[in-house]
Amino acid sequence: MAAVATAFPSGRASLGVKLADTRDAVQAGADEIDMVIDRGAFLAGDYSTVFDQIVQVKEACRRADGTSAALKVILETGELNTYDNVKRASWLAILAGGDFIKTSTGKVAPAATLPVTLLMLEVVRDWHRLTGERIGVKPAGGIRTSKDAIKYLVTVAETAGEDWLVPHLFRFGASSLLDDVLLQRQKLATGRYSGADYVTLD
């Protein structure tokens, strides 16, 4: 079970509220916590505040038995303005202990884009080469068709490697994608394809 915490989607509550929100969710049985970084602090160059908040939320994910809920850190890439900022935020989230880096809440446009996801995949690939640790990536928002999803899957395989093509390392956050996947499965089962269904991925 996953839960959004830390004043989703704004991320602008006090640290005390964010930590209490996280602890309550973990105690209620959440296996995963989604936190949103404070983009105001990040864009102001206050990286230490963003880092420290992730560290403390990660600690709040710990259960009494010593295990932890996984922490997904939402960067809200649509508000970060530049690719350099996305890369910096990705590294910051990983260094602070995030188990997953996620593009967006789905509340801000643009949400997930292929170039931003590629950049995040490059960061987790480089982190793995440095440390041996695998960090997950989740593009969320704006992925609506199976053809779009395939482009992302190919990018994952070619950038981070096929080892990332598992649910605990790569996921889509796109509720509208499910409808199209189910439609494509139905078409496969019935053989009812039109010429338009065979559009290439170029």
PAZAPA-4460 file (N, C-alpha, C; in steps of 0.05 Angstrom, whole numbers, plus 32768, in hexadecimal, padded with zeros to 4 digits):
% residues 202
    n_x    n_y    n_z   ca_x   ca_y   ca_z    c_x    c_y    c_z   seq   type   mol
   8011   7FE8   8000   8000   8000   8000   8012   8019   8000     1      M     A
   800B   802B   7FEE   801B   8044   7FEC   800A   805B   7FF7     2      A     A
   8018   806F   8002   800A   8087   800D   8019   80A0   8006     3      A     A
   800B   80B5   7FFE   8018   80CF   7FFA   8019   80DD   8015     4      V     A
   8030   80EA   801A   8034   80F8   8033   8042   8112   802E     5      A     A
   804A   8120   8043   805A   8138   8042   804C   814E   8032     6      T     A
   8032   8152   8038   8022   8168   802C   8020   8166   800E     7      A     A
   801B   814E   8004   8016   8149   7FE8   7FFE   815A   7FDF     8      F     A
   7FFF   8167   7FC8   8015   8168   7FB4   8028   8180   7FB7     9      P     A
   8023   8192   7FCA   8033   81AA   7FCB   804E   81A6   7FD8    10      S     A
   804F   8195   7FEC   8068   8191   7FFA   8070   81A9   800C    11      G     A
   805D   81BA   8013   8064   81D4   801F   805D   81D5   803D    12      R     A
   8056   81BF   8049   8050   81BF   8066   806A   81C0   8076    13      A     A
   8067   81C5   8090   807F   81C5   80A2   808A   81A9   80A3    14      S     A
   80A4   81A7   80AA   80B0   818D   80AC   80A2   817B   80C1    15      L     A
   809A   8187   80D7   808C   8177   80EC   8073   816A   80E1    16      G     A
   8064   8179   80D1   804B   816E   80C5   8052   8158   80B2    17      V     A
   8067   815C   80A2   806F   8148   808E   8077   812E   809C    18      K     A
   8086   8130   80B1   8090   8118   80C0   8078   810A   80CD    19      L     A
   8066   8119   80DA   804F   810D   80E7   803D   80FF   80D2    20      A     A
   803A   810B   80BB   802A   8100   80A5   8036   80E5   809D    21      D     A
   8051   80E5   809A   805F   80CC   8091   805C   80B6   80A6    22      T     A
   8061   80BD   80BF   8060   80A9   80D4   8044   809D   80D6    23      R     A
   802F   80AE   80D4   8014   80A4   80D5   800E   8090   80BF    24      D     A
   8017   8097   80A7   8013   8085   8090   8021   806B   8093    25      A     A
   803A   806B   809D   8049   8052   80A1   803C   8041   80B7    26      V     A
   8033   804E   80CC   8026   803F   80E2   800C   8033   80D9    27      Q     A
   7FFF   8040   80C6   7FE6   8036   80BB   7FE9   8020   80A7    28      A     A
   8003   8019   80A1   8008   8002   808F   8013   8008   8074    29      G     A
   801A   8022   806E   8025   8028   8054   8040   801B   804F    30      A     A
   8043   800F   8038   805C   8002   8030   806E   8016   8021    31      D     A
   8061   802B   8016   8070   803F   8006   8065   805A   800E    32      E     A
   8077   806D   800F   8070   8089   8015   8079   809A   7FFD    33      I     A
   8067   80AB   7FF3   806D   80BE   7FDE   8070   80D9   7FEB    34      D     A
   8088   80E5   7FEA   808C   8100   7FF4   8092   8113   7FDD    35      M     A
   808A   812C   7FE0   8090   8140   7FCC   80A6   8153   7FD7    36      V     A
   80BA   8158   7FC7   80CF   816A   7FD0   80C4   8187   7FD2    37      I     A
   80D0   8197   7FE2   80CA   81B3   7FE4   80D7   81C2   7FCD    38      D     A
   80C7   81C6   7FB7   80D3   81D3   7F9F   80DB   81EF   7FA5    39      R     A
   80CC   81FD   7FB7   80D4   8218   7FBD   80F0   821A   7FC8    40      G     A
   80F6   8208   7FDB   8111   8207   7FE7   8125   81FF   7FD1    41      A     A
   811E   81EB   7FC1   8131   81E2   7FAD   8138   81F8   7F99    42      F     A
   8123   8206   7F8F   8127   821A   7F7A   8135   8233   7F86    43      L     A
   8134   8236   7FA0   8142   824C   7FAD   815F   8244   7FB3    44      A     A
   8167   822C   7FAB   8182   8223   7FB0   8187   8218   7FCC    45      G     A
   8172   8214   7FDB   8175   820A   7FF6   8174   81EB   7FF6    46      D     A
   8189   81E0   7FEA   818A   81C3   7FE6   818C   81B4   8000    47      Y     A
   8199   81C0   8014   819D   81B2   802E   8182   81AD   803B    48      S     A
   816F   81C0   8039   8155   81BC   8045   8146   81A5   8037    49      T     A
   8147   81A4   801D   813A   818F   800E   8147   8174   8015    50      V     A
   8161   8173   8016   816F   815B   801E   8168   8151   803A    51      F     A
   8169   8164   804D   8163   815D   8069   8146   8153   806C    52      D     A
   8133   815F   805D   8118   8156   805F   8114   813A   8055    53      Q     A
   8122   8133   803F   8120   8118   8034   812C   8104   8048    54      I     A
   8143   810B   8054   8150   80FA   8068   813D   80F4   807F    55      V     A
   8130   8109   8089   811E   8106   80A0   8104   80F7   8099    56      Q     A
   80FA   80FC   8082   80E2   80EC   8079   80EA   80CF   8076    57      V     A
   8101   80CA   806B   810B   80AE   8068   810C   80A1   8084    58      K     A
   8116   80AF   8098   8118   80A4   80B3   80FB   809F   80BE    59      E     A
   80E9   80B1   80B7   80CD   80AD   80C0   80BF   8095   80B3    60      A     A
   80CB   808B   809E   80C0   8073   8091   80C7   8059   809F    61      C     A
   80D8   805B   80B4   80E0   8043   80C3   80CA   803A   80D5    62      R     A
   80C6   8020   80D6   80B2   8013   80E7   80BF   800B   8102    63      R     A
   80AF   8004   8115   80B9   7FFC   812F   80CA   7FE3   812E    64      A     A
   80C5   7FD2   811A   80D4   7FB9   8118   80EF   7FBD   8108    65      D     A
   80F5   7FD5   8101   810E   7FDB   80F3   810C   7FDB   80D5    66      G     A
   80F6   7FD1   80CA   80F3   7FD2   80AD   80E9   7FEE   80A5    67      T     A
   80E8   7FF3   808C   80E0   800E   8082   80CD   800C   806B    68      S     A
   80BB   801F   8069   80AC   8024   8051   80BE   8030   803C    69      A     A
   80BB   8029   8023   80CB   8035   800E   80C3   8052   800A    70      A     A
   80D7   8063   8004   80D2   807F   8000   80D5   8087   7FE3    71      L     A
   80BE   8091   7FD7   80BF   809C   7FBC   80C0   80BA   7FBE    72      K     A
   80D4   80C6   7FB2   80D8   80E3   7FB3   80CE   80EF   7F99    73      V     A
   80BA   8100   7F9B   80AE   810D   7F84   80BC   8127   7F7F    74      I     A
   80C7   812B   7F68   80D7   8143   7F61   80C6   8159   7F57    75      L     A
   80AE   8153   7F4C   809D   8166   7F3E   80AE   8175   7F29    76      E     A
   80B7   8165   7F16   80CA   816E   7F01   80BE   8185   7EF0    77      T     A
   80A4   8187   7EEE   8098   819C   7EDE   809D   81B8   7EEA    78      G     A
   80A4   81B9   7F04   80AA   81D2   7F11   80C8   81D7   7F14    79      E     A
   80D9   81C5   7F0C   80F5   81C8   7F10   8103   81D8   7EFA    80      L     A
   80F5   81DB   7EE4   80FD   81EF   7ECE   8113   81E6   7EBC    81      N     A
   8128   81D8   7EC6   813F   81D1   7EB5   8146   81B4   7EB9    82      T     A
   8154   81A9   7EA5   815E   818D   7EA8   8173   818C   7EBD    83      Y     A
   8183   81A1   7EC0   8198   81A1   7ED5   818B   819F   7EF1    84      D     A
   8174   81AD   7EF4   8166   81AB   7F0E   815B   818F   7F13    85      N     A
   8150   8183   7EFE   8146   8168   7F01   815C   8155   7F09    86      V     A
   8173   8157   7EFC   818A   8146   7F03   8193   814B   7F1F    87      K     A
   8195   8164   7F27   819E   816B   7F42   818A   8160   7F57    88      R     A
   8170   8163   7F52   815C   8159   7F65   815C   813B   7F66    89      A     A
   8161   812E   7F50   8163   8110   7F50   817A   8106   7F61    90      S     A
   8191   8113   7F5E   81A8   810B   7F6E   81A3   8111   7F8C    91      W     A
   8197   8128   7F91   8191   8130   7FAD   817E   811B   7FBA    92      L     A
   816A   8113   7FAC   8156   8100   7FB7   8163   80E5   7FBD    93      A     A
   8175   80DC   7FAB   8182   80C3   7FAF   8196   80C4   7FC6    94      I     A
   81A6   80D9   7FC6   81BA   80DC   7FDB   81AD   80DE   7FF7    95      L     A
   8194   80E9   7FF8   8186   80EC   8011   8178   80D2   801A    96      A     A
   8177   80BE   8009   816C   80A5   8011   8153   809C   8002    97      G     A
   814A   80AA   7FED   8132   80A2   7FDF   8136   8087   7FD2    98      G     A
   8121   8076   7FD3   8122   805C   7FC6   8118   805E   7FA9    99      D     A
   8108   8072   7FA3   80FD   8077   7F88   80FF   8095   7F83   100      F     A
   8104   809C   7F6B   8100   80B8   7F63   80E9   80B9   7F4E   101      I     A
   80D7   80CC   7F52   80BE   80CD   7F43   80BC   80E9   7F37   102      K     A
   80B2   80EA   7F1E   80B2   8103   7F10   809F   8118   7F1C   103      T     A
   8086   8110   7F22   8072   8124   7F28   805B   8119   7F38   104      S     A
   804B   812C   7F42   8032   8125   7F50   801B   8120   7F3C   105      T     A
   801F   8129   7F24   8009   8128   7F10   7FF8   8141   7F11   106      G     A
   7FFE   8154   7F23   7FEE   816C   7F26   7FFA   8184   7F18   107      K     A
   8013   8181   7F0D   8021   8197   7F00   8028   818E   7EE4   108      V     A
   8024   81A0   7ED1   802C   819B   7EB5   8046   81AB   7EAF   109      A     A
   8058   819F   7EA0   8058   8183   7E97   805F   8170   7EAE   110      P     A
   8053   8158   7EAC   8059   8144   7EC0   8070   8133   7EB6   111      A     A
   806C   8119   7EB2   8081   8108   7EA7   8086   810F   7E8A   112      A     A
   80A0   8111   7E83   80A7   8112   7E67   80BE   80FF   7E63   113      T     A
   80C1   80F6   7E4A   80D6   80E2   7E44   80F3   80ED   7E49   114      L     A
   80F9   8106   7E41   8113   8111   7E46   811A   8113   7E64   115      P     A
   8107   811B   7E74   810B   811D   7E91   810F   8101   7E9D   116      V     A
   80FF   80EE   7E94   8102   80D2   7E9E   811D   80C7   7E96   117      T     A
   8126   80CC   7E7E   8140   80C4   7E75   8156   80CE   7E87   118      L     A
   8154   80E8   7E8E   8168   80F4   7E9F   8168   80E6   7EBB   119      L     A
   8151   80E1   7EC6   814F   80D4   7EE0   815A   80B8   7EDF   120      M     A
   8155   80AA   7EC9   8160   808F   7EC5   817E   8090   7EC4   121      L     A
   8189   80A4   7EB7   81A6   80A7   7EB6   81B2   80AA   7ED2   122      E     A
   81A4   80B9   7EE3   81AD   80BD   7EFE   81AD   80A3   7F0E   123      V     A
   8197   8094   7F0C   8197   807B   7F1B   81AB   8066   7F10   124      V     A
   81AF   8067   7EF6   81C4   8056   7EEA   81DF   805D   7EF5   125      R     A
   81E5   8077   7EF5   8200   807F   7EFF   8203   8079   7F1D   126      D     A
   81ED   807D   7F2C   81EE   8076   7F49   81F4   8058   7F4D   127      W     A
   81E7   8048   7F3C   81EC   802B   7F3E   8209   8024   7F37   128      H     A
   8214   8031   7F23   8230   802C   7F1C   8243   8034   7F33   129      R     A
   823C   8049   7F41   824C   8053   7F57   824A   8041   7F70   130      L     A
   8231   8038   7F76   822C   802C   7F90   8222   800F   7F8F   131      T     A
   8218   8006   7F78   820C   7FEC   7F77   81EF   7FEC   7F80   132      G     A
   81E4   8003   7F88   81C8   8005   7F92   81B6   800D   7F7B   133      E     A
   819F   8000   7F7A   818B   8006   7F65   8175   8017   7F71   134      R     A
   816F   802E   7F64   815A   8040   7F6C   8144   803F   7F57   135      I     A
   812B   8040   7F60   8115   803F   7F4D   810F   805A   7F41   136      G     A
   8101   8059   7F2A   80F9   8071   7F1B   80DB   806E   7F14   137      V     A
   80CC   8084   7F18   80AF   8083   7F12   80A7   809C   7F03   138      K     A
   80A3   809A   7EE9   8097   80B1   7EDA   8079   80B1   7EDF   139      P     A
   806E   80C8   7EE7   8052   80C9   7EEF   8045   80E1   7EE1   140      A     A
   802E   80DC   7ED5   801E   80F1   7EC9   8024   80F5   7EAB   141      G     A
   800F   80F4   7E9B   8012   80FA   7E7F   8018   80E3   7E6D   142      G     A
   801B   80CB   7E78   8020   80B3   7E68   8005   80A5   7E64   143      I     A
   7FFB   80A7   7E4C   7FDF   809F   7E48   7FDB   8087   7E36   144      R     A
   7FEF   8080   7E25   7FEA   806A   7E12   8000   8055   7E15   145      T     A
   7FF9   803D   7E0C   800C   8027   7E0C   8024   802D   7DFC   146      S     A
   8020   803B   7DE5   8037   8041   7DD4   804B   8054   7DE3   147      K     A
   8040   8067   7DF2   8051   8078   7E02   8060   8068   7E17   148      D     A
   8052   8056   7E24   805E   8045   7E39   8075   8035   7E2E   149      A     A
   8072   802A   7E16   8087   801A   7E0A   80A0   802B   7E06   150      I     A
   809D   8044   7DFE   80B4   8056   7DFB   80C3   8059   7E15   151      K     A
   80B5   805B   7E2B   80C2   805D   7E45   80D0   8043   7E4C   152      Y     A
   80C3   802C   7E47   80CF   8013   7E4E   80E9   800E   7E3E   153      L     A
   80E9   8016   7E25   8101   8014   7E15   8117   8026   7E20   154      V     A
   8110   803E   7E28   8123   8050   7E33   812F   8045   7E4D   155      T     A
   811E   8039   7E5E   8129   802C   7E76   813D   8017   7E70   156      V     A
   8136   8005   7E5D   8148   7FEF   7E56   8162   7FF9   7E4B   157      A     A
   8161   800E   7E3A   8179   8017   7E2D   818A   8029   7E3E   158      E     A
   817F   8035   7E53   818D   8048   7E64   8197   803B   7E7E   159      T     A
   8184   8032   7E8E   818B   8025   7EA8   8191   8008   7EA5   160      A     A
   8183   7FFB   7E92   8187   7FDE   7E8E   816E   7FCF   7E93   161      G     A
   816C   7FB7   7E88   8154   7FA7   7E8B   814E   7F9F   7EA7   162      E     A
   8162   7FA0   7EB9   815E   7F99   7ED5   8149   7FAC   7EE2   163      D     A
   8146   7FC4   7ED6   8133   7FD7   7EE1   8116   7FD2   7ED8   164      W     A
   8112   7FBF   7EC6   80F7   7FBA   7EBC   80E8   7FA7   7ECF   165      L     A
   80E7   7FAF   7EE9   80D8   7FA0   7EFD   80C9   7FB5   7F0E   166      V     A
   80B3   7FAE   7F1B   80A3   7FC2   7F29   80B1   7FD1   7F3F   167      P     A
   80C4   7FC4   7F4D   80D1   7FD2   7F63   80E7   7FE5   7F5A   168      H     A
   80EB   7FE7   7F3F   80FF   7FFA   7F35   80F4   800D   7F1F   169      L     A
   80DE   8005   7F12   80D2   8017   7EFE   80B4   8013   7EFE   170      F     A
   80A6   802A   7EFF   8088   8029   7EFE   807E   8042   7EF0   171      R     A
   8066   803F   7EE5   8058   8056   7EDA   8044   8060   7EEF   172      F     A
   8042   807B   7EF1   802D   8087   7F00   8019   8093   7EEC   173      G     A
   8007   8084   7EE2   7FF6   808E   7ECC   7FDC   807E   7ECC   174      A     A
   7FC8   8087   7EDA   7FAF   8078   7EDC   7FA1   8076   7EC1   175      S     A
   7FA4   808A   7EB0   7F97   8089   7E96   7FA5   8075   7E84   176      S     A
   7FBE   806E   7E89   7FCB   8059   7E79   7FBE   803E   7E7C   177      L     A
   7FB3   8038   7E93   7FA6   801E   7E97   7F90   801A   7E84   178      L     A
   7F80   802E   7E7E   7F69   802B   7E6C   7F73   8023   7E50   179      D     A
   7F89   802F   7E47   7F93   8028   7E2D   7F9F   800C   7E2C   180      D     A
   7FAD   8005   7E42   7FB9   7FEA   7E43   7FA3   7FD5   7E42   181      V     A
   7F8D   7FD9   7E51   7F77   7FC7   7E50   7F6A   7FC5   7E35   182      L     A
   7F68   7FDC   7E27   7F5D   7FDD   7E0C   7F6F   7FCD   7DF9   183      L     A
   7F89   7FD0   7DFB   7F9B   7FC2   7DEA   7F9A   7FA4   7DEF   184      Q     A
   7F97   7F9C   7E08   7F94   7F7F   7E0E   7F7A   7F74   7E02   185      R     A
   7F65   7F84   7E03   7F4C   7F7B   7DF7   7F4F   7F78   7DD9   186      Q     A
   7F5D   7F8B   7DCD   7F61   7F89   7DB0   7F71   7F70   7DA9   187      K     A
   7F86   7F6A   7DB9   7F96   7F52   7DB4   7F85   7F39   7DB6   188      L     A
   7F73   7F39   7DCA   7F62   7F21   7DCE   7F4E   7F1D   7DB8   189      A     A
   7F44   7F33   7DAD   7F2F   7F31   7D99   7F39   7F33   7D7D   190      T     A
   7F52   7F3D   7D7A   7F5D   7F41   7D5F   7F52   7F59   7D51   191      G     A
   7F44   7F6B   7D60   7F37   7F82   7D53   7F4B   7F9A   7D53   192      R     A
   7F5D   7F9A   7D40   7F6F   7FB0   7D3C   7F69   7FBF   7D23   193      Y     A
   7F6D   7FD9   7D23   7F6A   7FE9   7D0B   7F86   7FF1   7D02   194      S     A
   7F88   7FFD   7CEB   7FA2   8005   7CE1   7FAF   8019   7CF3   195      G     A
   7F9F   802A   7D01   7FAA   803E   7D13   7FB9   8032   7D2B   196      A     A
   7FB2   8019   7D31   7FBF   800C   7D48   7FDC   8004   7D43   197      D     A
   7FE4   8006   7D2A   7FFF   7FFD   7D23   8012   8014   7D1E   198      Y     A
   800D   802A   7D2A   801E   8041   7D28   8039   803A   7D34   199      V     A
   804F   8043   7D27   806A   803C   7D32   8070   804E   7D4A   200      T     A
   8085   8048   7D58   808D   8056   7D70   809F   806E   7D69   201      L     A
   80A5   8073   7D50   80B7   8089   7D49   80AB   80A4   7D51   202      D     A
***
